[in-house]
Amino acid sequence: MSIELNQPALRHARALIRDGKVVRDERDDWSEAAPTAEEENAFIERDGWTEFSHWHLGVDRSEDRETKQAYSFPFGDFRRVHRAGVISGESRAGQYGHDEIRDALKSLLELIDRDD
């Protein structure tokens, strides 16, 4: 497994933050705000795998691009970036040694907090 930073997702997250599409919640709120499996499936059915990938900062290129296993470090609810998702992802990325993803999430958090 080789998880890399998903650059299109990073650009998407930055654009959403610049457009004010942010929920300024706390870390513990992510468990409630994160999309359910059913919501993910409905999004994929409606918008496709490429759009789904744009909501995840991690991509495992060894996995089939049309499976959920290929994507990790979600940061939003398919409409807005959640501060809680960014914080949660930053912590997990740091725990598992995904430094580039951790740093990207940290930069997103700084961008969210700067616009506060």
N, C-alpha and C positions, 0 to 999 in steps of 0.2 A: 504494500500500500504506500503510495507516494502522493500525499495531498499537497497541492500547490495553491498559491494565491490565484483566485479567479479574477483577473483584471477587469473583464466586462462588468462583473458584479460590483467591484469597488467603484467603478465609474458611475454605475447606476445608483449606488448608495449615496455617493457624493452629490449627485444631481438631485436626488430626493431631499436630502438635507438642505441644499441650497434653496429648493423650492418650498421649504417649510413643512414638508411631509414627514413629520417626526412626532413620536409620542415620547414625552420626557418622563418616563416611568423609572422605577427603581429596579435594581437587579432581581430581587425576589419576585417581581411581577412577571418575569418572562415565562415562568411555567404556566401561567394562565393566558398569556398573550400569544404564545407561540402557536402557529397553525397546527390543527389536529391532522391526523392522517387523512381523514375525510376531506378536510379543507384543501390539503395538498393535492389529493386526487382530483378534486373538482377544478382546481386551478390548472393542473396539467391538462386535463381534458379540454378546458376552455382555451387556454393560452399557449400550451405546448411546452416541450422540454427546454427550449432555449430560454424562454421567459422564466421558467422555474429556476434555471441555473443562475439567473441574474439576481436571485434572492439569497444566494449562498456564497460566502467568500472562499470556501474551500472546494476544490475539485480534484478528484482522484482519476487521473487519465488512464489508469489501468482498468477501471470499471466501465461498463457499458454506459454511454452518455444518456441513454434513455432508461435509467434506473435511478431510484432515489439514493442508492448506495454510492453513486458517483459524487454526491454533493454533501457538504458539511458546512458548519458555521453559518446557520441562518441568522438574519439580522432584522427581519421584519415580518409583517402579516400580509404581504402581497398588495398592500396599499401604502403603508408608511414604514419608516425605519423606527424601530423601538430601541430606545436607549438601553433598556434592560437586556435586549438581545445582544447588543453590541458589547455590553459589560460582561455578560455571560460567556460570549464567544471569546473575548479577549482572555479571560481567565482560563478557559479550556485550552485555547491555543498555546498559552504559556505553559500549562501543565504538561502538554504532550509534545513540546518542542517545535511547534510550528511558528517559528519566530517571525517570519515574513507576514503571516496572517495575523499574529498577535499585534505586530506593529501597525498594520493597516487598520485593524479594529481600534487601536489606541488613537490613531489619527482621526478616525470617524468620531470617536467619543469627544475628542478635543474640538472638532468642528461643531458637534451638537452643543456642547457646553459653551462654546464661544458665542453662539447665536442665541443663547438664553436671555 
